[in-house]
Amino acid sequence: MGLSVNCLFWSLLLCGVESCPRWPRRDRTIPLEVEVEQDVKEEERKVKKSTGLAVKVSHLRKVYGPQFCAVEDLSFGVNKGECFALLGVNGAGKSSTFKILTGEEELTAGEVQIQGHDIC
């Protein structure tokens, strides 16, 4: 009986929080207009013309469901023996990117090559 009451309480609380219109939420359906920095443009050019990269990610995009864009136009390259990290705020798409690289998730658009092999 206690477990049922506990389950009902937490379910109602969750429904209340999810339906609250004042709860802060980010709208990720609208693409942000941002100015691309010079080093980002240089990395994209490097990836576009480079061959022999251990990991090559070009214009990666991952969308969950009909409207949630987790990764938008990501490009980077990693040479053999190089160590790298993805930095960003919560919700920037770091975990989604690594899930795509490891084959746990499929990409929506773009190209990912590991040791010259297309992972798609």
C-alpha positions as CSV (number, residue, x, y, z in Angstrom):
1,M,0.0,0.0,0.0
2,G,2.8,2.4,0.9
3,L,4.6,1.7,-2.4
4,S,1.4,2.5,-4.3
5,V,0.9,5.8,-2.5
6,N,4.6,6.7,-3.0
7,C,4.4,5.9,-6.7
8,L,1.2,8.0,-7.1
9,F,2.7,11.0,-5.3
10,W,5.9,11.1,-7.4
11,S,3.9,10.6,-10.6
12,L,1.6,13.5,-9.8
13,L,4.5,15.7,-8.8
14,L,6.3,14.9,-12.1
15,C,3.2,15.6,-14.1
16,G,2.8,18.9,-12.3
17,V,6.4,20.0,-13.0
18,E,6.2,19.0,-16.6
19,S,3.0,20.9,-17.3
20,C,4.0,24.0,-15.4
21,P,4.2,26.9,-18.0
22,R,6.6,28.9,-15.8
23,W,9.2,26.2,-15.7
24,P,12.3,27.3,-17.6
25,R,12.9,25.4,-20.8
26,R,15.1,26.0,-23.8
27,D,13.6,25.9,-27.2
28,R,16.0,23.9,-29.4
29,T,13.7,23.9,-32.4
30,I,14.8,27.3,-33.6
31,P,18.4,27.4,-35.0
32,L,20.5,30.0,-33.3
33,E,22.2,32.6,-35.5
34,V,25.7,32.7,-34.3
35,E,28.9,34.2,-35.7
36,V,31.4,31.4,-36.4
37,E,34.9,32.2,-35.0
38,Q,38.0,32.0,-37.2
39,D,39.5,29.0,-35.6
40,V,36.3,27.0,-36.1
41,K,36.3,28.0,-39.8
42,E,40.0,26.9,-40.0
43,E,39.2,23.5,-38.4
44,E,36.4,22.9,-40.9
45,R,38.7,23.8,-43.9
46,K,41.3,21.4,-42.4
47,V,38.9,18.6,-42.1
48,K,37.5,19.2,-45.6
49,K,40.8,18.9,-47.4
50,S,42.6,16.5,-45.0
51,T,43.2,12.8,-45.8
52,G,44.6,10.3,-43.4
53,L,42.9,11.5,-40.2
54,A,42.2,8.8,-37.6
55,V,38.8,10.4,-36.9
56,K,37.1,12.7,-39.4
57,V,33.7,14.3,-38.5
58,S,32.2,16.6,-41.1
59,H,29.0,18.6,-40.8
60,L,27.6,16.2,-38.2
61,R,23.9,16.6,-37.3
62,K,21.8,14.6,-34.8
63,V,18.1,15.2,-34.3
64,Y,16.0,13.2,-31.8
65,G,12.3,13.0,-32.4
66,P,10.6,15.5,-34.7
67,Q,12.1,18.7,-33.4
68,F,15.0,18.2,-30.9
69,C,18.4,19.0,-32.4
70,A,21.2,17.8,-30.2
71,V,24.2,18.4,-32.6
72,E,24.2,20.9,-35.4
73,D,27.0,21.2,-38.1
74,L,29.9,19.8,-36.1
75,S,33.2,19.3,-37.9
76,F,36.6,18.2,-36.4
77,G,39.5,15.9,-37.2
78,V,41.8,13.9,-35.0
79,N,45.2,12.6,-36.1
80,K,46.6,9.2,-35.1
81,G,48.1,9.3,-31.6
82,E,46.4,12.6,-30.8
83,C,44.3,13.1,-27.7
84,F,41.2,15.3,-27.8
85,A,38.2,16.4,-25.8
86,L,34.8,18.0,-26.5
87,L,34.1,20.9,-24.2
88,G,30.7,22.6,-23.8
89,V,27.8,23.4,-21.6
90,N,25.2,20.9,-20.5
91,G,23.1,20.1,-23.5
92,A,25.7,21.0,-26.1
93,G,25.7,17.6,-27.7
94,K,28.9,16.1,-26.4
95,S,27.4,12.8,-25.3
96,S,25.4,12.5,-28.5
97,T,28.6,13.0,-30.5
98,F,30.4,10.3,-28.7
99,K,27.4,7.9,-29.0
100,I,27.6,8.4,-32.7
101,L,31.3,7.9,-32.8
102,T,30.9,4.6,-30.9
103,G,28.0,3.4,-33.0
104,E,25.5,3.5,-30.2
105,E,23.4,6.1,-32.1
106,E,22.9,6.8,-35.8
107,L,23.7,10.2,-37.2
108,T,20.9,12.3,-38.9
109,A,23.2,14.0,-41.4
110,G,26.9,14.5,-42.1
111,E,29.8,12.2,-42.4
112,V,31.9,10.3,-39.9
113,Q,35.0,8.3,-40.8
114,I,37.2,6.3,-38.4
115,Q,40.5,5.1,-39.9
116,G,39.1,5.9,-43.3
117,H,36.0,3.8,-42.9
118,D,32.5,5.5,-43.1
119,I,30.7,4.4,-39.9
120,C,27.3,4.6,-41.7
